[in-house]
Amino acid sequence: MFVVFRADANPVIGTGHLMRCLALAGALHRRGAHCLFLCAPEGLGSLAERIRREGHDLAMLPPAVLPVPPTQPHDGSPLPWTAQALDGRACLATLDDHPEPDWIVVDHYLLDATWESTVRRRTRHLLAIDDLANRRHDCDLLLDQNLRAADAPPYAGLTPATCRYLLGPRYALLRPEFAAARHSTPRATGETLRLLVMFGGADQADLTGRTVRLLARLGLASTVDVVVGPLYSARDSLAEAVVGLPQATLHYAPTDITALLTQADLAIASPGTSSWERCCLGLPAITLAVADNQMAMAEQLARQGAHLFLGPANAVVDADLLAAIRLLATRTDWRAHMAAAALGVTDGRGAERVAARLAGTDVHVRPATADDAALLHAWRNDPRTRAQSFDPAPITWENHQRWFANALANPARILLIGTSEGREFGCIRFDLTDDTARISIYLDPARQGEGLAAPLLETAARQLRQTRPGVGRIVAEVKTGNEASRRAFLNAGYREDHSVFIQ
């Protein structure tokens, strides 16, 4: 499998795009894929060596194909058609010496459907990674790892009708060490804390220096880790500020950020890609937005209680930031609540889920047989499955046997078993009426969260339409609150039609 990534790092866009693409490339590499990064040389710096060190190829595009002056604020608007087409043609020229990619992955605020239409003739599939929902895409799959309101279809009208979606923090692209470190270290329960100051890879506004100077005034008896990335430009003045905070240690582009996040008790940071890292590890945080595109996600995380969001950094005065630090330094219960809420946002396995989708998870379906009765009873009777069912009552073995025998004998009911790599993992049921099939799904509870539901729904629907060509539509009903099933149907190409209200 050959996958090409188009992502950059520079003082305007930052390093977030490239870092999340590296996380996805790592998950693909572990599946045996060959990954090539196409990057502009401006601002890449030490990240070029990191790309190669992690086992990927790197090809530099001609200089200034996408000119972004370092002093220009970025509002998320894509570049004009001519610049995008020029970049697209440069990418195609670079790929002349390579086989046709199975996927091209683009993660770049300045590129939209114009660029994607230029390059997609040279690839089997195209994945667009976005979190702004402000421009059109010509892609087969779109990934947006942001938290959004459940009733907001962010990309309606911006993508082709055939596009599929991977939406929400369960698809957050993190390296595997974050998931491995969940729950590994208890947070401090007193007022002597280990603080982490980290405002992203560029931090043009130098919120890092501002925070370090405020902490020196505050006089907390806390250890402080100060983290800056490879694009941070105020290193000399920051080093001077750290001298005024004796208990602080400055970390420049650390290689083991997971350890620093795990050891910390409270972070002072911006709500960007690192939000998912903090949530995965249950790290409480005080956050200040440094860009407009961070606002919606930061507000959603605040509503869930996963961090204390103070608002746009340029509107937060020093007194407010100091008050927030004092508050969370003394309120152990608030920090504990925030940690629990953060842990519920993402489990850190998003890169593996996306990689499985790109690799084309080997999902098949077969008709259920009498030998499957015990297996389906165990799955259906598991408390986790029953909690999401319209009838959550336990099912006796005798009642299940009668239902199962009737289901196999009913010509208007189709019962399918999903398999992957030779193992059964899920069940699909179709109930047929005229030209309509009503579908329901449940999985082996031990396999939930692996990204298997959407491929199973797609595979079962294809087989149904091959064997029953008279079926015109497939309808699903999802219990309110069953967000996992809702996402699976959306990711499988279903659309939400209406809600049912019951009094």
DAZIGI-V880553 format. One record per helix or strand of 2 or more residues. SS is the DSSP state (H for helix, E for strand). FROM is the first residue (numbers start at 1). LEN is the number of residues. If there is no record, write none. Layout:
SS:FROM:LEN
SS:FROM:LEN
//
This chain:
E:2:5
H:16:15
E:34:7
H:47:7
E:57:5
H:81:17
E:101:6
H:113:10
E:123:7
E:141:4
E:164:4
H:169:3
H:176:5
E:194:5
H:207:12
E:223:6
H:235:9
E:248:5
H:257:7
E:266:4
H:273:9
E:285:5
H:292:12
E:308:5
H:313:3
H:318:13
H:332:12
H:350:10
E:363:5
H:370:12
H:383:4
H:397:13
E:413:8
E:423:11
E:436:8
H:445:3
H:452:16
E:473:4
H:483:9
//
